[in-house]
């Protein structure tokens, strides 16, 4: 069962801003301002890994896989005015309501960094 969390996004993040946020969260980006991959710095215990692409209009989209009490996978999409995270697979023991609340708060915090 998949679900989506959305939040209003004032402006799209730039690649340097995404790099800075990744560094703050110990996530390494292997790519450039067009496309690439990302992963947690500890290859033995990766918390998250995935791929991203910047569209010609500045939209940012990608997919991710992580481990939070089990496998967590999904997609993300940041477009003009909107940020969206879709979870496609979640750990059985993690209630959907709890995960939605956690993601909603994290997305709200992320979007606050990119107010108009």
FENFEN-V461267 format. One record per residue. N is the residue number from 0. PSI is psi in whole degrees, -180 to 180 (999 if undefined). Layout:
n=N psi=PSI
n=N psi=PSI
This chain:
n=0 psi=125
n=1 psi=159
n=2 psi=159
n=3 psi=139
n=4 psi=131
n=5 psi=157
n=6 psi=151
n=7 psi=134
n=8 psi=121
n=9 psi=-46
n=10 psi=159
n=11 psi=141
n=12 psi=148
n=13 psi=165
n=14 psi=-44
n=15 psi=-35
n=16 psi=-39
n=17 psi=-41
n=18 psi=-45
n=19 psi=-42
n=20 psi=-40
n=21 psi=-44
n=22 psi=-41
n=23 psi=-27
n=24 psi=19
n=25 psi=42
n=26 psi=130
n=27 psi=134
n=28 psi=127
n=29 psi=92
n=30 psi=-157
n=31 psi=-165
n=32 psi=2
n=33 psi=-49
n=34 psi=165
n=35 psi=-163
n=36 psi=168
n=37 psi=153
n=38 psi=157
n=39 psi=146
n=40 psi=-25
n=41 psi=100
n=42 psi=-21
n=43 psi=-32
n=44 psi=64
n=45 psi=125
n=46 psi=-29
n=47 psi=147
n=48 psi=156
n=49 psi=-166
n=50 psi=153
n=51 psi=161
n=52 psi=137
n=53 psi=127
n=54 psi=161
n=55 psi=-29
n=56 psi=2
n=57 psi=-12
n=58 psi=147
n=59 psi=127
n=60 psi=162
n=61 psi=-171
n=62 psi=162
n=63 psi=159
n=64 psi=138
n=65 psi=179
n=66 psi=105
n=67 psi=97
n=68 psi=29
n=69 psi=-175
n=70 psi=134
n=71 psi=122
n=72 psi=158
n=73 psi=-168
n=74 psi=160
n=75 psi=151
n=76 psi=121
n=77 psi=112
n=78 psi=170
n=79 psi=115
n=80 psi=-6
n=81 psi=137
n=82 psi=133
n=83 psi=132
n=84 psi=127
n=85 psi=125
n=86 psi=125
n=87 psi=-20
n=88 psi=134
n=89 psi=159
n=90 psi=141
n=91 psi=-40
n=92 psi=-6
n=93 psi=111
n=94 psi=139
n=95 psi=-41
n=96 psi=-40
n=97 psi=-45
n=98 psi=-42
n=99 psi=-43
n=100 psi=-45
n=101 psi=-47
n=102 psi=-40
n=103 psi=-44
n=104 psi=-43
n=105 psi=-41
n=106 psi=-38
n=107 psi=-44
n=108 psi=-43
n=109 psi=-49
n=110 psi=-30
n=111 psi=-27
n=112 psi=-17
n=113 psi=43
n=114 psi=160
n=115 psi=999
